Amino acid sequence: MLMTGPGGTGKTHVVRAVKEVMAHHNAAHQLRFLAPTGSAAALIDGMTIHKGLGIRIEKANKSGKGNRTIGEGEDLSVIMSVKNKSKLREEWKNVDVLFIDEVSLLSAQLLCEVDYTLRYTKEKPQDWFGGVTLIFSGDLCQYPPVGGTALWMPIASNKETRTISDKEIHKRLGRMAWKTVDTVIDFWEQYRMKDDPEYAEAVQRLRTRTCTLDDVDLFNSRVVRSLDHPDGVDMGNAHYADAAAIVDTNRLREDLNSRKAVTNSEVKNRMSIVNAAQISALLTGVNY
């Protein structure tokens, strides 16, 4: 099954609801939550695919980050580690359903490894994913996998080549595994931006690359104020205190979040000092 739709339509809330229902019926052990990245896994209280299935990442490029030029990616190949075969089978023996979030980041090559590992772990080599029911969630219009082939990308014909690489085989097997998905649930009602339907519709058109000139004007009207845009939105205004800012790099996002966390902490500390002074005044009878 695939649960898909743009961000803000409630996919993560459905995941949490399913988890609560399974726990209520004492069946939480039958459901496992995985995601391609650590941050995505944390949002659903799960693990990364590699950790949860014992798949290790091996760097084919041994030069290290310090020896690469800016913009040069890492050459990664995924290899299954079967050092703890019995442990892996023990951990998965009661699991019937696997939920994988952020499906756009899942490559065909990695999906091949998931399929192979589950066949081995569940001791059902003839069944797709070892007979485990898979539920994928995410938006295929979002970021594609790094160093791998997107699940939606068709496999080109290889008639002219006599030999085929292991990576190409994994890609083709992963594509075949993806084609076994026969149920799709499309989330479309926007909740995150329900109070701003004009902006929500513009973002939806941006997602599908069908923006209008009016959309461009709308986005430009919401640029954060800076030296380059002195007439932009003032994020220091209390009206925008809870507004989300879209930035172009993770470094800038982390810097902004860090500064906001420090500011919030300082505000809470000041409030605590005031409250302490007020309580002291009440106890001593001194006007504050």
Buried (B, 14 or more C-beta within 10 A) or exposed (E): BBBBBBBBBBBBEBBEEBBEEBEEEEEEEEBBBBBBBEEBBEBBEBBBBBEBBBBEEEEEBEEEEEEEEEEEEBEBBBEBBEEEEEEBEEBBEEBBBBBBBBBBBBBBBBBBBBBBBBBBBBEBEEEBBBEBEBBBBBBBBEEBBEBBBBBEBEEEEEEEEEEEEEBBEBBBBBBBBBEEBEEEEEBEEBEBBEEEEEBBBBBBEBBEEEBEEEBEEBBEEBEBBEEEEEEBBEBEEEEBEEEEBEEEEEEEEEEBEEEEEEEEEEEEEEEEEEEEEEEEEEEEEEEE
